[in-house]
Amino acid sequence: MSEDSNVSQLGDLIKKNKQSVVVGFVITIVLTVALFGINFWYAPLSQGELNPIIFATRTIGFLLIWLIVTFLIARLSILKVLGVLSLLFIVVITTEYLRLPVNNPITIPALILFWLGISYLLLPGFMKKHRYIISSVHVAVLVYFYSFRTSSNFQEIHLQIIVYYITISVSFTFIFWIYQQINWLITIRLNQTKTELALLKSQVNPHFFFNTLNNLYGLVMEKSDEAPMVMLKLSDMMRYTIDMGNQDEVSIMDEIEYLKNYISLHEIRYHKNVDIQFVHEVDKNVKVAPLLFINLLENAFKHGVESSVGNAYVHISLKTRRNKLAFEINNTFDNATIQKENGTGLDNLKKRLNHSYPYRHTLNIEQKRGVYGVYLGLSLNPFQIV
């Protein structure tokens, strides 16, 4: 069904530009004959030289020229296209039919104008942006040509050098344009990636803040001495989320402090006996992506503490060694509660890991005998995969 749709769209496109296709074909034939006449593209063949590879190469070349000419006619005025192509015919007439010497003052300038015209038709924005550099190069070619044209030692080699120089400069122009387009696409992709990451970071544990604010309201109403501390820790966490969440990397010590505040707020919030252990042995100079561990910790409390009736525990371990980081959580859990979850937070984490640590992360999840275990391994060396 998809292939039929593509064929149908191609057919509609050809019908819509039928006149351009026909005119482009005629102009391409004339152009091919002209190029053959000056031995510029189709060099004369010796007997028996034509083979399937040469035939295929020239057929592809003809089709490419036909495509370019058709595109120009469809997008631009046919007079502009014919005006540029007429410069090539001037080259043919001066070199083949008028039998002017190779150092005549018409051929090289006409050839330069032809290439410049084609370039302006195909790459108007690029040519306008770099017009001074491009003009300087071709002016230098003309100066070189005229300085040797009138000299007594002018040789055929000088003309070949000029033609090669023009061809190389035009080729370089198109290659440089392609390079800029690739850079432009890469920039767009990077901006898109940054936008996606910012969106994923903005989705980090909003429900936790809402629940903590409700808990803070209750403490204030009770005039509890814990209210100021809760307010301070919550303020620190929100500030960190806003200020550091937009960074590419943050100190691992800042991440640890963020996790500690999160744990402290939960310890105040839940009035039940919960075994919470947080062991961290890290290199203080290590930097990681911000808010990378909070989703896993939030899930541990959500499924290991909120839904438990007793004997709940959350054991957290964060260690770094030899350019490797290991973050591990084991907690009790309610299997029925986990099955009801849609896994949005975990999906966001996986996307962030693919963006920030491509081929440099390992995420393993295991459920066994009422224990929910998560292991996140990172390679801190950008050239080392895991």
Beta strands, then each sheet from edge to edge (+ up, - down):
strand 1: 250-251
strand 2: 274-281
strand 3: 287-288
strand 4: 312-321
strand 5: 324-332
strand 6: 361-368
strand 7: 371-379
sheet 1: 1+ 3-
sheet 2: 2+ 4+ 5- 7+ 6-
end
